[in-house]
Amino acid sequence: MDVIKVKAVSRTAAVAGAIAGVMRDENHAEVQAIGAGAVNQAVKAMVLARNFLEQDGIDVMFVPEFVNVEIDGKVRTAIRFVVDPKPKAADEAAEDTGVPEATEDPEPTEE
C-alpha cells in the first residue's frame, strides 16, 4: 500500500478524496507529512475525509506516529497518520448483530 504524502501546498479536498478512496478500497490508509504546513493540510484533509466517509456509514480514527524518512540522503522526521475504521462500541455491535443489549431485571412488584 502506498503512503499518501501531503505537502504544505497540497489541496485539502484532493487529499481528502484520496484518503476516502483508499479507505473504501483497502479499509486502511496512511497519510504522511513533513513540516508544520504539511501537517496542517493533512489534518484538515483527514477531517474532510471523515465527513466524506460518514456519508457512506464508515467511521474512522486517526493515530499519529513519528517516522524517519530519508530524503536526498538526509534523515528527516515525518508525522504519519494511520487511518483505520473505528472499532464499534459494544452496544453498537449488539444492535448490528441483533443481539439484545444486557439490561437489569426490573424491580419486583407486589400484587
C-alpha positions, 0 to 999 in steps of 0.5 A, spaced: 500 500 500 502 506 498 503 512 503 499 518 501 504 524 502 501 531 503 505 537 502 504 544 505 501 546 498 497 540 497 489 541 496 485 539 502 479 536 498 484 532 493 487 529 499 481 528 502 478 524 496 484 520 496 484 518 503 476 516 502 478 512 496 483 508 499 479 507 505 473 504 501 478 500 497 483 497 502 479 499 509 486 502 511 490 508 509 496 512 511 497 519 510 504 522 511 507 529 512 513 533 513 513 540 516 508 544 520 504 546 513 504 539 511 501 537 517 496 542 517 493 540 510 493 533 512 489 534 518 484 538 515 484 533 509 483 527 514 477 531 517 474 532 510 475 525 509 471 523 515 465 527 513 466 524 506 466 517 509 460 518 514 456 519 508 457 512 506 456 509 514 464 508 515 467 511 521 474 512 522 480 514 527 486 517 526 493 515 530 499 519 529 506 516 529 513 519 528 517 516 522 524 517 519 524 518 512 530 519 508 530 524 503 536 526 498 540 522 503 538 526 509 534 523 515 528 527 516 522 526 521 515 525 518 508 525 522 504 519 519 497 518 520 494 511 520 487 511 518 483 505 520 475 504 521 473 505 528 472 499 532 464 499 534 462 500 541 459 494 544 452 496 544 453 498 537 455 491 535 449 488 539 444 492 535 448 490 528 448 483 530 441 483 533 443 481 539 439 484 545 443 489 549 444 486 557 439 490 561 437 489 569 431 485 571 426 490 573 424 491 580 419 486 583 412 488 584 407 486 589 400 484 587 
